[in-house]
Amino acid sequence: MPASGPSQEPRDPSVFEALAQRFSSIFSGLGRGGSLTEKNIEEGIREVRKALLEADVNLTVVRSFVERVRAKAVGIEAIRGVKPHEQFVKIVQDEITTLLGGDSARIRWNDRGPTVIMMVGLQGTGKTTTTAKLARWLKKRESKKPMLVAADVQRPAAIEQLRVLGRQLDVPVYAEEGGRPPKICRRGIQAAIDKGCDVVLLDTAGRLHIDDELMDELEDIRAKTEPQEIWLVVDAMLGQDAVTSAAEFNQRLDVTGVILTKTDGDARGGAALAIRDVTGKPIRYVGIGEKLDQLEAFVPERMAQRILGMGDVVGLVEQAQEVIDQEQAQKQVERMLMDRFTLDDMKDQFHSLMKMGDMRSLIAKLPGGAAITEEQMAGMPQPQDMRRMVAVIDSMTPQERVDPSVIHMQRRHRIARGSGTNVNLVGEVIKSHREMGKQFKALKKQGLMGRMASRSLNRAKTKRLKKHKREGTDIKKWFSP
């Protein structure tokens, strides 16, 4: 469906999308010949090296990476059922996974009191917002009860900012007007114990640059609070400066992990790939936008797949699970399988998609999604399109939402006026609903998916039949087409 909202400026690809586009192009070129020779292996390695350098990955890191790939790629032997160029892709994927840290790092939970996580970083990296995002993540994904501690007394606005974010998340915030940060943090931890909180996030001060005064204060906080984790917040768009600052913070504080912010920024953010190699410390999370729900756990293997254009289906499913009501989704599937899928159901799906964030980032998590051009993206429904379609559905009567076939031209004009749209868009909404119905009818006729659909339908009928028997209601209407 063509975009019906206002035109948007083409945006630059994110840090990882840009690399994914480059690697997709490199690997598609390797596979055209059907065989892999020493010559095109060298060509592939040269292109990989160029892609990493253009993304601002540290030169020393690139050289080491390329040599490891070359050592494994030379003398690749054919494996039955696996094409040679696919073996080369696997070698690159394994090396990127290693470069990013191998296995996922786990939080060192404190079993004798609240787990203290000290957040450090330069001013302007998004540290305070990231601290709030992390509180939300721990509350939603880890079922923890976090407390935020405002320890940045150098920037008064940071205290109020944290209070506002805490109210939005329904997370308690400990703050004092004035005082020394180490003592504020100690009292904040005690307040967390009194409130029964099991995680304390210390939002410490930052500077525009690293200096002895900043580091002395952070070392004092570390000594007074003995945190289980010290996480460095780094702006992924700073290029080599991000790697340099990470190395300096690690030297003074011995950080236990890194959180990358602004990974949705421009293409020259590949320095993020070098942080693990330079500091030896794992990347824990990545910020993918400004909203509080736009934080993702960093899983090296899955991130390597995304960088190579293979998508991250697991991450997409996890993202969907957070915003989609599972029981409601099951009911929608059941109604689809029984040809009872209404426009209200379609509206609920639009709401879920909009909650999941930017459409481009969602598509990028699908295999091959990074290769989709901005022109192709323009043909997909964008959030503004979905909002207009929801407005159209909201302007319909309950009868029209259940049975769109009753919507004749006069009604279409009424709906268009009520939603502030036009008759063409009303027609698009009805057509989209009809096409979804056709797709599910076709699904029920297809092999395994058809059997799965039948089993789901039978379970739904049995469940609903038992419910109606308990309530003593007439079930004939429910089973009628």
Protein Blocks (a to p, Z undefined) as FASTA:
>chain_A
ZZfbdcdddddddfklmmmmmmmmmmmmmmmnopacfklmmmmmmmmmmmmmmnopafkl
mmmmmmmmmmmmgopacdehiafklmmmmmmmmmmmmmnnopaddddddfkbccdddded
dehilmmmmmmmmmmmmmmmnopacddddfbfklmmlmmmmmmmmmmnopacdddeedjf
klmmmmmmmmmmmnopabdcddddddfbdcfklmmmmmmmmmmnopabdcddddfklomm
lmmmmmmmmmmnopabdcdehklmcfklmlmmmmmmmnopacfbdcfbjbfklccdddfk
lmmmmmnonojfklmmmmmmmmpcfklmmmmmmmmmnopacfklmmmmmmmmmmnopfkl
mmmmpghklmpcfklmmmpccfklmmmmmmmmmmpcfklmmmmmlmcfklmmmmmmmnop
afklmmmmmmmmmmmmmmmmmmmmgcjlmmmmmmmmmmmmmmmmmmmmmnopafklmmpZ
Z
